[in-house]
Amino acid sequence: QAQLLESGGGLVQPGSSLSLSCAASGSAFSSPTMAWFRQAPGKDREFVAAINWGRRVERYADSVKDRATVRGDNRNHVLALQMTNLKLEDTAVYYCAAGGASFDSPFQWGVRVGEQAGYAYWGQGTQVTVSS
């Protein structure tokens, strides 16, 4: 059974840092790409960052690219998201996702990495609240 287990999150102050972690198991373990998405209150879920295990390429949303880093354990398919200088607008439920089999070519990956439909496996989400 495929599973994505997220950890981290919580209540943090503006300007602080945070690290989230996601461990893949089962069918999700063999996915070529793992990613983070987030959903703020009253908004649609959006792409945050992703990594392709085979090519070791990363992609970030414009809203976080200067403040976020994904770190991956390729052997165990554990993906971490580190964010600095957190802002109030970073408040959201953060979801780990695994998939990418339908867009594994370099060109397709660049175009479709942010599409939710390309990810077959999703975690339950972890809440991040940025508040003073």
FENUR-V485256 format. One record per backbone hydrogen bond with DSSP energy under -0.5 kcal/mol. NH is the residue of the N-H (numbers start at 0). CO is the residue of the C=O. Records with the same first field share a line. If there is no record, write none. Layout:
# FENUR-V485256
NH=CO + CO
This chain:
# FENUR-V485256
2=24
4=22
5=3
6=20
8=18
9=126
11=9 + 128
14=85
15=12
17=82
19=80
20=6
21=78
22=4
23=76
24=2
27=24
28=25
29=26
30=27
32=98
33=50
34=96
35=48
36=94
37=45
38=92
42=39
45=37
47=35
48=35
49=58
50=33
51=56
52=31 + 50
55=51
56=51
58=49
60=47
63=60
64=60
66=63
67=63
68=81
70=79
72=77
73=71
76=72
77=72
78=21 + 76
79=70
80=19
81=68 + 79
82=17 + 80
83=66
84=14
85=15
89=86
90=87
91=127
92=38
93=91 + 125
94=36
96=34
97=120
98=32
99=117
102=99
103=100
108=104
109=105
110=106
111=107
112=108
114=111
115=113
117=114
118=115
119=97 + 117
120=97
122=95
125=93
127=91
128=9
129=127
130=11 + 128
